Amino acid sequence: MVVRMRHTRAHTANRRSHHALKAQTLGKCECGAMRVSHRACPACGRYRGRVVVDVAAKAQAKAAKKSKVEKAQKEAVQK
């Protein structure tokens, strides 16, 4: 099947001019860390002046999970 109406290179380039990736805009959090706009701060867990993510509890849970996995791996090696 033959293409009836081809687009010129200029027409194709004009269409593709909007395909470029843009850099994320960063803003400063209340704690002073840089964060992505419209997202909670990864350092303190605040968004729009209130805490929405408990960062300390997440860190404790992650550490507990890691120690549990390490303990299970040691037991598997001993057997």
ABEGO torsion letter per residue (X at the ends): XBBABBBBAAAAAAAAAAABBBBBBBBBBAAGBBBBBGBBBAAAGBBGGBBABBAAAAAAAAAAAAAAAAAAAAAAAAX
